[in-house]
Each structure stands twice: as C-alpha cells, then as structure tokens.
Amino acid sequence: MLVRAFRVTDRLGNAFLRIAAWTAMVLVEQVASIRRSLIALIVGTAQFFVHSVRRTRSTAYQAYEATNDQYQRTMAQRAAEAEMKPRVVEDPLRQQNRALSAFAVLLLLILLVVVVLQTQDDNKPEVASNVNFWPEANGTLQPTALFPTAIPTDTAVPDPLQPEGSLVYTMRDNGQDDLWAISVGQSTPLRLTNDAANDRDPAWSPDGMRVAFASTRDGNWELYIMEVSSGATTRMTFTPGFEGAPTWSPDGAWLAYEGYNDDTQDLDIYIISTDPNRAAEDGATRLTYAAGPDIEPAWSPQGRQIAYTSWRTGGQDIFIYNLDETDPRREELAINLTNSSDIDENYASWSPDGTQIAYSATVGGVDEVFIKSAQQPQQEATVLARGKMPAWSPSGASLVYTLDLYDGRQTQILTASSTPFSAATNAIALPARASDPAWTNASLPRGFIDGGGVPANPDVSSPLYTEEERQNENGLYGLAALDGVTAPYPYLSPRVNDSFEALRAAVLAQAGYDFLGTLEDAFWPADRPPEPGEPAQNWHYTGRAIAFNRELIYASSPQPVEIVREDIEVNTYWRVYVRVADEAQAGALGEPLRSRPWDFTARNSGNVEDYERGGRLDDRVPAGYYVDLTQIAEDYGWLRTPAQRTWQYNFSAIQYWDFLKTQGLSWNDAMLELYTPAELDAFLSEATSVPPPPPLPTASPTPEPQRSPTPIPPDLQS
C-alpha cells in the first residue's frame, strides 16, 4: 500500500513538474515574442526617422524613389539569403532547463514577497480576520464573531524589570559612607543611616525587614543589624579587629562575613549567629585558613554553599565552599569557579534558584559583569553588561549593578535583564560614588517613605572646608604659605590651600600621624625644569599640585605606603594606601588591604619582563591596617593623575605621588591666575629670562613632622 501511494505521489509530482515546465516554456516564448516585437518597433521607428531626414535633405522625389527601390531590393536579397541558410534549432533540454530555472526564480520571488508581507512591522492596531464589524442603529461598530471558537490572544511577556521590591546601597558623600534605600521604579533615594561614622556593605535579610552592615560607629569596623521600620540597631561583633561584607543565610539565622584579627594577620571568612545572645556566647566560626585574603562572601539560596573571593592561587578568583563537606580538608576542596590567571574576579552574587553566579571583573581597563553556571564551572562565562558589583532581583529575571563615571567620582545604578548582552533599561544617577547594591522583594515601610527617610546629621552635613580665595590688587592671585609643611617651596594657590589644609587634617585623624606634613613638592617656580617623563605643562607651576615623597616605596618593611595599580580605559592610575600609625595597628584606625600592591622595585631585579612592564604585582597582600589616601584626597577635591605613556621605562612618568586640584581650569587659565599673559608667553617660549615667581609670603617656622594626633592650626598665613 505504501509503495503504491509512493508511486502515485511520484507520478503526480512528475506531472506537476512537467506542467510547470510547459507553463514556464510558454511564458518564456511569450517574453521572447514580445522582445522581438519591441525590437522590430524600435528598428522601424529608427528607419522612419532616417527616411524623414533624407526626405528633407533631398529636393528630388526621383532620388528618394531610387533609394527606396534599392533599399527594398537589398532587403529582399538578405531575406532570400536568410531562407537559404541552415536553421539552427536549440536543444530542447536546454530550453527545458531554462524554463525550470525561470520557474524556480519565480517561486523564490513569490516566497520573498510572502515573507516581507508577513514580517512587516505595522504600527496600526491589528484587527482579527475572523471578526466582522456590523453597524448598529446608533452608528457604532460592534464586533460579531464569524466562528464559534474563541479568538486566541497573545500571552503577556513578563517584564524582567517590572518594579518589585527595594534597593539598598552605600553612597559616599561629604567624606563619609552612609546607607541609602530606594523603591525599585522610583527615582528619589532615601537616607537609611546618618551616623557620623562610616556605614557600608549593606545586605537585606531574607524577609526584607532588616539590613546587616559594617560600621565604625563604635571605633573599629564591626557588624550591625538594623530594623528598617524602626531604625533600631544591634551590634553583632565585639572584636578589636575588622569585620565587614556581611551576607545572610537563607533562613536568616546566620551571617557570613570577612574578618581580620591580629592572630592570623589575614582576611578570612567567618560565620556568626544573628541571635545577639548566641553570638555573644558562641562567638564566630572561622571557615577559611588559606594564605591570602578571603573576602566578599555570598550565601547560596539553598543554604549549603558560600561563594567568596580569594587570593589563594596568586590571582583573585571566585571560590565555592561546601558547608556539607565533612573532609577535614574541605577548604582545599572548595571549587575554583573562575580559575583565571590573567583576570581578577570579585563580588560574587547567587541567582535566586542557585544555578548561576554573577560577578564582576576588569578586562582591558573596563569593568564588566559576568554570569556563570554554578554547577558547571568548566563552562565559559557570558558577559552581561559593563559595570561591577552585581546583585540579582528576587525573581532572578534581572540584575542590578553599578557603573562608575568620571574616574569613579559619580555612579549610576543600572538594572538589566539577566539575558547576556541585554541593554540596561533603568538607571539611577547618583551625585557621588556608590557601591554594594542589594535587592529585596519587600517594600520599604510606609512610615519610612512618608517621613522622607532618615534626616541628615547636622554634625556631618556641613562642608568639609571653605576656600577663602584672596586676590591681589592687580587681579592676580599670589601664593599662600602652608604652615608647618616641609617642602622645597611650601606654597599653594590661595584658591586651593584651604582644602589642602583640611585634607591634611583628615589624613592626620584617620592615619594617626601628619603624613602630608612633609611633601616632596608643592609649588614650582618657573625656572625649575620638569624631570624627563614629567609633563612640560606641569600643574606644580600653577600652585595646584602636591606630591608626597616618592622614595617611601623603598623604605624598609613595612612600607609607609602601598601603591595599587588600577587600569581604567586606556590609562593607568594608582591608588595610594597609607599605613596607619603603629599604635593604631590593632584595628583602631584603617582597614586591611584587599589587593596586591604593585612592586616598583622589581624594575631593578634584573628580570627583563619586570623591567619592560614597569614592575610586577607583589607576591602577597601586606598585613596591617591602611587608609585609602586616594579616596580621602578625592573627598577634598584633590584628584590623582594618570601615569604618562612611558611610565614602564621612565620612573618620573609614573606619578603615583602627585595629586591635583584643577577646579575645571585649563593649565593656561590656572597659570594666568599667577602670571601676566606676557610672563606666561615668555615661559612657554622658553626664553632665556623666565618670569619671576609670584611674591612669596613668609611661612611660619616649620617644625619637625611628628606622628602625633595634634590638630592642624586653623589659621593660615596668606
């Protein structure tokens, strides 16, 4: 039966193809006939035109007749010759192939038209084809179904960024970190904390009613839990060391966090109960013991795994710790999820179903968010978007992350679908640096929203400094002396000296000694040439730059400063950490380092690779407590400068020691605040006579710098 059916089908197919071929041949013949007719018409028209021209030029009708008779005889002769020539008949197979080709082309054109008609984007409202509209007596149209079957409707596509829940994050403003919250889909953040100390690293409890965070409100860095509705805060840790980056277990009974104490001299992952009484009685349980910092824990939704960032392999990777592992070597059995030798990953975040982990890394100077399978580490990670510090939405359909702008001085909080390469569809532009966003499906308490959040603390809301700008009678600005500062020329522009003095006092308070009381450079007179590798238009000439002692990196261990390399886009920047005073090394000031510094001394080790790349990463993260000088300087408007292009080969071009305050001025405009246009032209033309320096005020006697918490005198000599 099947064979017979196949034969019938085959014969019908052959018949269809023959009919189609015959139809195509007829069409081709018709097209050829039309073409011949058109050619004959064109030739006839041309002949008529030629004959008309000849008639106008001829004055004798007999000449025209003779010419015409000759033309007719010639045409008759050619026709006779054509009839006598053998006629060449085209191969029928070629005709059939040509017809089939034409038919195939015709079918393709028809198919293309159908596809275009079916896929065109029409913005007009669609009307179902099985609905007939009949006018009623009042002139309105009423739909009448032609078929009894209900008309199918499109299934609503869920919006992965549909407003749900609330966000909490850290924002640094006016020199300190505070917690802020915002309802997803809204645009007005509300302050969550206003303590005079730093509050950061927020994490929502599973029910969204509490926030765990780290704070220095009682001296050193400790962990706290706050009830959002009431603002009541409970301290959870009581060690003299450092605690930070808390994360909740899914049942809300435990916190995992990063901790540092004097015994280990290393950052490790700990667990502590969220019950204050049990926490005080049992203390914390240490999970990791490997050399190198273990930081930024993230508890899995199933509750039996913790992802964290670790330096144990020499690079910065994401590891997964299994709490159910009974082997005493369970830490060694932790899975290296990222396992990359040339990329440093951080800020792991679990998807709500526990199958994926989002994290961030800097690749080629660009911060990017990645997503990777938690069950199959061998699979390649996919890039989600440009940014860092990702956190999942409660539904798992989208993520929130941060994007730093203007060298990290401002931040956008973005949300995007969890589908790779999706575009960000919601953004919160913040006026300052923000970090550590966290997402819960719980709404912010109505009383908290109606009250506008926690009011700002008047003790810390006032400006960090007031710049008393003093202008001379000639319209120029002189130079202001820096009291108590040791430098070759301890002067700055009077438009920036007050902010420097306030910065100096802040570093003194946070590091425990007057680090900026001794400078390698401040103002440069015009007759001082820059060193090779330094820019010719150096900001030290304007009185708007300071430089600490670059030789501190060669001091005996422990070094007073550590320099961390940061590649941003095409530029290389340096983050400077100052080691706090010895008497504050128990945790009273500063915090531990999380990154390996850049070892500039390796340039002179004899290793060719170290010389060509301008050094190398240090072998380990130094122990001890440090303050972020780059961050503190930024609070007061003093910004770091990128290294020059030749920094790998020229030490003077590295410039990690320089901080500038340009206030948006160009170098020329800043120079014209100190010099006349003629003097500036002489300086730029490298004339033999350089302009004299502005009148220098008399500075107070410079005392020897001491590591003392004595406040800086507020009176500045101008």
N, C-alpha and C positions, 0 to 999 in steps of 0.2 A: 504493500500500500504506500509506504513512504517512498519507494523507488518510483512508483507511478506518479505520485504527487511531484516528486522532484523533476521527472521528465516533463510533466505538464508545465511546471513552473519554468523550466529551462526553455521549452518551446515558446511559451508566451513571452519570455524575456527576449528571445531571438527575434520574435515577430515585432515586438516593441522597438527593438534597436533598428530593424530593417525599415519599419515605418518612419522612425525618427530620421534615419539616414536619407530615405527618399525625400522626406519633407525638407531636410537641410539642403539636398541637391537642388530641389525645385527653387528654394529660396536663393541659392547661390546663382542659379541660371537667371532668375529674375533680376537679381542685382547686376549680373553681367550684362543683361539686355538693356537695363536702364543706363548702365555706364556707356554702352555703345551708342545709345540714342543721344545721350548728353554730348558725347564726343562729336557725333555727326552734326548736332545742332551748333556746337561751337565752331566746327570747321566751316559749316555753311554760312554762319554769321560772318566769319572772317573773310570768306570768299566774296560775300556780298559787299563787305566794306572795301575790299581791294578793287572790285569791279567798279564801285561807285567813284572811287578816287580816279581810276583810269578814265572813266567817262568825263569827269570834269576837266581832266587834262587834254583829252582828245577833242579835236574840233571836227573830225570827220567821222560820220556814222559808219562808213565803209570799213575804216580801220578797226573799229570795235567789232564788226561782224566777222572780219577776217580773224581777228584774235580769238573770238569766241569759237569759230569753226575749228581753228587749230587746237584750242583747249579741249573741245569735245572729241576730236579725233584722237588726241593724246590719251584722254581718259578712257576711251573705248579700247584703244590698244592695250593699255595697262590692265583693263578688265579681262580682255582676252588672254593676256599672258597669265593672269592670276588663275583663270579657269584651267589653263593647260598645266600649271604646276601641280605636283602631287600634294594632296591634302594630308597633313599630319594629324592623326587622331590621338588624343591624350589617353593614357592608360586609365581604364575605368576604376582600378583600385586606388589610383591617386585621387581621382575625383571623389571616391567614397571616403577616403581618409580626410580629405579637405572638408568634406561635408560634416563628418563626425567631429572634427576639430571645431568647426564653426558652431555646431550644436552644443559642444561642451562649453565653449566660451559664452554662448547664450545662456546656458543653465547657470554658470557662475555669476553672470551679471544679474540674473533674476534672484539668485541667492543673496548677493550683496545688497540688492535693493530691499529684500525682505529683512535682512539683519539691520540695516540702517533704520527702517521704519519701526522695527520692534525695539530698538535700543535708544531712540532719540529721547532726550530729556525735555519733556514738555511741562512747563510750569503751570499750565492751565489745570483746573480741577478735573479729575477723571470722572467719567460717567459710565457706569456699568452697562455693558452691551445688552444685558438681558433685562433692562429696566425701561419701560415705556412711560412717557410723561403725557398725561391727558389733562387738558384744561378743565377746570371746574367752572361753575357758573360765575364765581366771583373773579375769575381771571387768573387765579393762582394755579400753579402746576403741582399735581400730586403724582407721585410715582406709583406705578402699577406693575407688579412682578409678572413676567411672562411665564416663568417656570415656578413650580411649587417649591423647588429646592431653595433653601436659604442662600443668599449671596455670601460667599466666603469673604472675610475681612482679613487685612494684613495683621500679623502678630506684632504687637508692640515690641520694639527693640529696647532692652533696658539700657538706660544711660549709665555708663560706668562712673560718671562724675556727678550723678544726681546728689544734691545736697543731703548729707547724712552726718549727724554727729558733730563733733567739735575737735579742734586742733589746739594743742599747747606747744609752745616753743620758747626758746631763750632768745632774748634780744639784748644787745649791749648798747647802752645809751648813757651819755654823760659820765663815762668812765666806770660803769658797773654793769653786771649782768642781772637781769630780772626775768621772771616768767610772765608770759602773756598768753592769752587764750582768745579763740575766735570761733564762732559758729561757722561750719562749712557752708559756703554760699554767701556769707556776709562779707563786708569789706572793712568793718571797724573792729580792730583788735581791742581787747580789754586787758588791763593790767591785772595780773594774778598775785604778784608779790611786790612789796615796796620797801623791803628791809634795806638798811644802809650797807649791808654786806652783799656779797655776790651770791645769787641763786641761779642754778643752771641744771642741765641734764634731766629735764622732766620726763616722767613715764606715767601713763594712765594706769590705774588699777583695772582689773578685768571688768568691773561693773561701771567704770567711768565716773565714780563718785569721789575718788581720791587721786592725788598726784604725789608720787615719790620724786625726790630731787636731792641734789647736793648743794650745800651752802656753807659759807664761812661765818654765819651769824653768831656762832659761839667761839670763834677763834680760828681753828683749823677747819679743813674740809671734812664735813660729816654728812650723814644721810638723814633725811626728814620725810615725813608723810603729812600731807595737808588735806583736810576735808574742804572740798571746793565750796560747798554751800555755806559753811560757817567760817572758813578761814582758819580753823583751829589746826595747829601744827604740833607734831610729836617728833621728838628727836629719837633716832633709832640706833645710832652708833656712838660710842664714847671712847674712842682710841685717840692717842696723841698723834697718830699718823694721818694718812689721807684716805678718803673714801669718795667714790664718785660713780657716775654712769649706772644708776640702778635699773633693773628690769624685773617685772613681776612674773611669778609663776601663774599658770592659768587658773588655779584655784584661789589665788590671792593670798596664800598663806606664807609665801617666802619671797625674799628679794635676793637676786644675784647682783653683784657689783664688782667693780675694780677697787682693789685696796693696796696700800703700801705701808710698810712699817719698818722700823729700824733693824729688826732682826734679819729680814730677808733682803733688804735693800733692792727690792724689785716689785713691780706691779704684778698682781695675781688676781684670779677670780675667787670670790668668796660667796657664801650663802648665809643668810640670816633670816630668822623668823620675823614676820610682820606684827606679831604679838609683842608689844613692848616688854611685858613681864618675862616672857620666854626668851626674848632676845637678850635682856639683861642677865638672865640666869644662865643660859647656854652659850651665849656669845656667837661668834661666826665660825663657819666651817670653811676651811681653805680647800679649793678644788685643784688648782694648778701649781706646779712646782718647777717647771722648766725655766732655764735661764732666758732672760729677755722678757720684756713687758707682755703680759696677757691682759687685754683691755676690752672694753665695749661689749659686754655680754648681752645676748638676746635669747630669751627663754622661748622654746618651741611651744606651739599651741597644744600639743599632746602632753607636754609637761615633762618628758623624759630626756630631752636633749637641750643643750645650751650651745649656741654658736657664739664665737668670740674672735677677736683679732689678736694675733700672736706674732712675735718676732723670733720664735724659737728656731726657725730654719735659716736665719740670717736675713730673710726678707719679711715683709709684712703680708701675712696670708690669713684667710678665714678658716677657722677650725670648728669642728662639731664634736662636742663632748657628750658621751652617752652616760647618763646617770644610772642606767640599769647594769652597766658593766661591772662585774664582780672581780675581774682580774686585778691584782694589786698594781699592775702596770697599765691601768685603764687610761691614764693621761697619755701614755705613749701610743695607745690605740685610738686616740682622737683622730678623726678623719680630716685631712687637709683638703678642704673643698676647692680652693682656688689653685694652690700649688703652682704659682708662677714665680719665676726667678727675676723677672725684669719689671714687674708691676706690683705696686703696693696697694692692697685692698683694705678696706675698713668699713665700719658702720653696717654690720650685718643686720638684716630685718627679715623675719619669717613671714611667709604668706599665711593667711588665716587657716588654710587647710593643711599647712605644714609640709607641702610638697616642694616649695620653691623658697629661695633666699635671694633677696635683693641686697645689693651692696654698692659701694662707690669706689672708684679708683681714678688716679690721674694718669692719663695716657697722652704722651706728647704735649704736656703742658695744659691739657684740657680735662676738667673734672667730668666724669661720666658715670651714669647709673647703669648697673648691670643686673640681670636676673639669671639665676642658675638653678638647676634641679638639685634639691637636697638629697634625693635618693640615688642619683646617678652622677657622682662628681666627675666622671670621665667625659660627660657631655660638655660641649662648648657653651660658654655663657653668651647671652644675647644682650646687645646694647639697647637700653630703653630710651634714654634721653641724656642731654647734657645737664649735669648738676651733681649733687652729692647728698649724703645723709638721707637715704630713702626711708619711708615708713608706709606700710600698707594701709589701705582703707579697711574698715571692718568687713566689708563684703568680699574683699580680695579682687575687685574689678579694676581698681586703680591704685596709684601710689601718690604720695606727696614727697617732695624733695626740695632742696634749696639750691639757688643759683646766685653766686656772689658776683657783684658788679663793682667796677671802679676799684680794682685791686682789693676786693673784699670789704670795702668800707660800707657798702649797702647790699642788701639781699632781697631777692624775690623768692617767695614760697610758691611753688608750682604744683599742680596736680595734672596727672596724665593717665590714660588708660594703661593697664598692665601689658597690653599688646606691644611687642617691640616696635620701635621706630614710630610710635604714635606721637602726635603733636600735643603739646601742653595746651589745655583748654581753659585753665583757670589760673590766675596769678594774683598774689597779694604782694604789692610793692611796699617794702618797709624802708624807713629812713635811715636805718643803721644795720649793723651786722647782726644776723640771726642764725640760729643753729638748732639742731636736735628737735625737729618737729615730731610730734606723736599724735595719733588719730584714734579716737574712740567713737562708738556709735551712740553714746549717751549725749544728751543735750546739756548745755550749760544751765545751771539753776536759774530760774526766772528772776529771783531776787538779785542774783549776781549781775544779770544783764540789765535789769531795771535800774540798778544802782550805778551803772557805768563802770563796773569793776572796782578794784581797789584804788583809792586815790594815791597820787604820787606823794612820796615822802618829802616834805619841805626841807628836811635837813640835807637831802642829796639832790634836789631838783634845781638848785641854783647853779649858775655857770661855774665851770671849773676854774676859770680865770677871767680877768678883764684886762684887755690890752689898752694901756694908756699911751696912745701914739702922740709923740711930741715932734712938731715940725718947726724948723728954724725960720728966721725972718726971710731968708732968700728962697723959701719954698721947698728946700731940700730937707731931708731927714739926716740928722747926724748919726752918731753911734752911741749906744748905751752900754755902760760898763757892767760886767757880770760880777757882782760882789762874791768874793770867796771862791772864785773859779780859777783854777790853774790852767793856763793856755798861753801859747806864744802871743796872741792878741785876744784877750778875753773881752771881746766886744761883739754885739749883735745890733741889728737894726732895731730902733725903738718900736717898730711895728710888730716885732716877734719876741722881744726879750722877756716880756711878762709871761707869755705862755711857756717859754723855756724854764723860767724860774719855778713855775707851777709844776712843770714836768719833773724838774729836778727834785722838788719836794715829794712828789708822788713816788718816784723811784726810791728815794730815801725811806719813805714809810713802808713800802712793800718789799724792798730788798734788805732793809736793816742797816744800810750804810750809804754814804753820799757817793754813789757810783759816778754821777755826772759832775761831781765837783772837780774832777781832773779831766781835761779834754786835750786831745791831740791837736785839734784845730777848732777855731770858731771863725772870726773874720780874717780874710786875707787882704793885705794891702795890694795895690795894683802892680807893684814891682815884683811880686812873687810869681814865678812861673809855675804852672802845674807840672806834676811829675808825668813821665811817659805813661800813657794809658789813661790818664785823667782827662776829662773834657776841658777844652780851652776856655769855654764859657762856663767856668765853674761857679757854683752858687755861693761858695765861700767869699767870693769878691763882693757879693751883694749884702753880706751880713745876715744871710738867711739859712745858714747851714752850720751844723755841728758835727764833730767827729770824735768818737772815743778812741782810746789807744788801741790801734790795730795789732800791736805786739802782744796783747793779752792772750791770744790763742797759743803762744809759745811758752806760757807760764807753766810751772810745774803742776802736776796733777794734785788735786782737782783744779781745773782751769776756772778762772773767774767768769768766763763767758763761753757759751757753746753756740755754734752757728749751724743752723739747719737750712739746707738748700730747698728752695721752692721754685719749680719751673711753672710759669704762668704764661700761656700762649707761647710766644717766641722769646720771651725774656726770662732771665734768671734773677730771682730775688733771694734775699737772705732773711731768715727770721732769727733774731738775736735773743738768747736767753741768758740772763744774769744770775749767777749762783747767789743765793741769799747768804746773809752773814752766818758764821759758824754757830753762833748761839741760837739761831732760829732753825737749824737743820733738823730738829725733831718734828717738824711739821707746823710750827707756829707761823711760818711765812712760806709763800710759794707753793709749788706742787711738783711732783716728779715729771721728768721728761717722758714723752711717748714715742719719740722718733730718734733715729740715729743721726748724730751731727755729721757735718762734712769735715773731713780731716784734711786741712790745707797743708799740713806738714808732710803729707805723703808726696807732695810735689818734689821734695828733695830726697826721697828714699832711694833713688836710683832706678826705680821701676819706670820704664818708658811709658806704659799705659797710664800710670798715675800722673806723670808729668803732662801728658797730652790732654788729659781730661781735667787738669787743674786740681787734682787731689782724688779722694775717694771717700765713700761712706766709712765712718768709724766702725770698728769691729763690734762695738756694743753700745747700748744706751747708757750714758753715765748715771751713776747713782746720785741721790741727793735731791734737794729742792731748788727750784729755779723760778724766776719771774720772767714773763714774756715782755722784754723791753720794747719790741716792735709794736705790740698791742698797746702798751701804756703810752708810747710816743704818739701813736695814732689818735688816742683819746684827746690829746692836746694839739692835734693838727700837724704834728711833725711826722713826715712820711719817709719811709725807706726809699732808696734809689736803686734801680736795676743795675746789674753789672754791665760793664761795657762789653762789646762783642769779642774783645781779645782777652777776656779775663782768664781763660785757661792757661795762657802763656805769659801774661803780664800781671803781676801781683797788684800793682797800683790800680788796675782796672776792675778789681773785684768789688771794692767799695761797700763792703758789708758794714763798715764803720760810720758811714755817712747817713745823716737824717736831714731832710729839708723841710722848710715851710715856705711855700711859694705864694699861698693865698690866691692862686689863679693868675698871677702875673707872669708875663714872659720875662726872660732873663734881661733883655734890654730895658724893659719898663722898671724892673727892680733896680737895675744899675742907675737909671735916671732919678731914682729917689735919693741917691748918694752923690752923683756926679752931674755936672752940666753936660749938655749934648756935645760941646767941643771936647771936653775931657774924655767922654766916652768914645768919641771918634778917634782921638789920639791913642786911646788904649786898644781899640780894635784894629788900628792901622799898624800897630807895633812900632810906634815912633820911638825914637831914641829917648825922648823925655816922656816919662809916664806921669799920669796925674798924681798929685799928692793925695794921700789918704784924707778922708774927712777928719775934721778936728776930733781928736780922741779925748774923751773925758777921763778924769783921774779916777782910777778904781781904788777901792778900799784895799788895805793890806790883805794879801792872800794867805790865809792860814794853811797849815799842812792838812791835807784831807784825812779825816778820821772816820772809822766805822762807828758812827755814833748816831743815835736817833734824834739828835738835837734838831729842832725845826729850822728851816731856812729863814733868815730875817726877811720880812716882807718889804722893807724899804729898799728901793733900787735907785742907784745914782744915775743921773742922766747926763 
